[in-house]
Amino acid sequence: MTNILISGGSVAGLTLAYWLREHGFAVTVVERAPSLRDGGYKIDVRGAALDVVSRMGLLDEVRRHSTDMRVARFVDARGRQIGTMSAQLFGGREGDDVEIMRGDLTRLLHAAAGDGVEYVFDDSITALRETPEGVHVTFANGAPRTFDVVVGADGLHSNVRALAFGEESRFVHDLGHYISIFTVPNHLGLDRTEMMHPAPGRSTGMYSTARADDAKAMFLFSSPPLEYDRRDPAQQKKLLAGLFSGQGWEVPRLLDAMEDAPDFYLDSISQVRMDHWSSGRVTLVGDAAYSASPASGQGTSLALVGAYVLAGCLAEAAGDHAAAFTAYERELRHFVEENQKLAEGNLRGMVLKSAAQIRFQMLMLRLMPHLPGRNRMIERVTEPIRKAATAITIRDYRAQAA
Ligand SMILES: Cc1cc2nc3c(=O)[nH]c(=O)nc-3n(C[C@H](O)[C@H](O)[C@H](O)COP(=O)(O)OP(=O)(O)OC[C@H]3O[C@@H](n4cnc5c(N)ncnc54)[C@H](O)[C@@H]3O)c2cc1C
């Protein structure tokens, strides 16, 4: 049986594990975290990704875990409401699209992948070497092993990509913005409500989703590349506090709460662009190969669809990994490119450059319910997302005996 190692047990890795098991492969997942990483923020599942989730029998469960957000409210530095819109429109969602907490999605995917998958937590690949037998893999903690194929599903800062393709700076393109997100007490008593305080070059938000006892604080800002240690949250917190000092609304309180946040996250908003996602017996999936960035709102859907297509191509190629990887790229690349295109335009709306821009956008929001071209304006927001999210029709893959 073909033996496949997946590095990374999140959306892409768990979906791939599920579908590889379905197709009859032996699957091992190595995850750096000590257990399933079930924290995180809210994410969207749209278009073709809904088909993947449905084929996994998870659509009803995913819908049951929907964040059920109701409204987005914009406030000025003194907390006065300056604009409002439905949460659906704020998230660029329509129809069947679902928003779910990332942790809920990973728990569902993990349960679906079942006991047939071998998990190795608290470990990481240290070297990959191709031999006539396959890929010889060494680990930080475990004993070396050989696999037929190795897949990097280890995110934006992929370890497998660095080992098999080279330095991250060749592939990771910073879009000139950063995002920070972490859990805070819900001191505003928000109920399925999203608050946003736009300021020139920086936006601060806070939201609380259905069934949550706490809230998330979110900081978005434009910036040239920043120098900091990615493994030093204390340094990153100091940096963020400095950048947002003097801001109004609830910003000082959120920055105070940041000190105790169990899950502080800060990173650049970046895309991964590569000419090829595969090298020899090693390939990449999800953010590791083609991060569209949080600004696209489509990273999770790309990870779900990408994993489904990769597993299908491996199954159809009957042991010919090179043919499988060629088919994977051929079938997925257009979908990836269409979704990556969404990010820059979305970012322009998420972080407004000047006070005048903020005033204009808030005025438009207040006027929108009364404007005759209202539906056309809404279409202009949702149509590009819908087109990108459905830019692939997923097909059935029939496993050929290897
Ligand atoms: C703040 C934020 C907001 C976002 N909002 C949205 C949104 O609204 N909509 C949307 O669709 N997407 C959103 N995304 C993007 C989405 O989270 C990702 O695109 C999606 O999770 C990609 O999944 P992945 O499995 O490829 O990577 P990840 O979810 O990043 O998972 C990578 C996994 O690899 C593991 N790992 C890392 N290094 C190693 C190693 N050396 N060895 C073993 N394991 C390792 C990690 O622990 C992790 O479990 C957002 C992302 C962020 C950061």
The ligand as an ORCA input file, in Angstrom:
! r2SCAN-3c Opt
* xyz 0 1
  C      -5.973     35.675     11.303
  C      -6.434     34.816     10.156
  C      -7.722     34.982      9.667
  C      -8.155     34.206      8.604
  N      -9.425     34.363      8.135
  C      -9.858     33.570      7.133
  C     -11.191     33.681      6.606
  O     -11.973     34.511      7.027
  N     -11.562     32.827      5.622
  C     -10.724     31.878      5.144
  O     -11.121     31.103      4.279
  N      -9.469     31.761      5.595
  C      -9.012     32.587      6.568
  N      -7.752     32.450      7.028
  C      -6.831     31.504      6.367
  C      -6.999     30.097      6.826
  O      -6.854     29.970      8.216
  C      -5.926     29.275      6.126
  O      -5.908     29.592      4.771
  C      -6.239     27.813      6.304
  O      -6.233     27.498      7.666
  C      -5.183     26.981      5.567
  O      -5.095     25.755      6.143
  P      -3.744     24.919      6.089
  O      -4.110     23.604      6.679
  O      -3.143     24.986      4.738
  O      -2.710     25.696      7.028
  P      -2.762     26.017      8.580
  O      -4.161     26.086      9.057
  O      -1.881     27.161      8.818
  O      -2.138     24.719      9.268
  C      -0.806     24.366      9.239
  C      -0.586     23.265     10.272
  O       0.764     22.830     10.162
  C       1.320     22.733     11.463
  N       2.758     22.909     11.336
  C       3.444     24.049     11.108
  N       4.767     23.791     11.056
  C       4.900     22.463     11.222
  C       6.021     21.598     11.284
  N       7.284     22.054     11.168
  N       5.819     20.275     11.452
  C       4.545     19.786     11.615
  N       3.446     20.570     11.593
  C       3.643     21.882     11.412
  C       0.629     23.830     12.247
  O       0.731     23.611     13.640
  C      -0.785     23.735     11.717
  O      -1.530     22.775     12.411
  C      -7.284     33.236      8.052
  C      -5.993     33.068      8.550
  C      -5.565     33.859      9.582
  C      -4.167     33.638     10.104
*
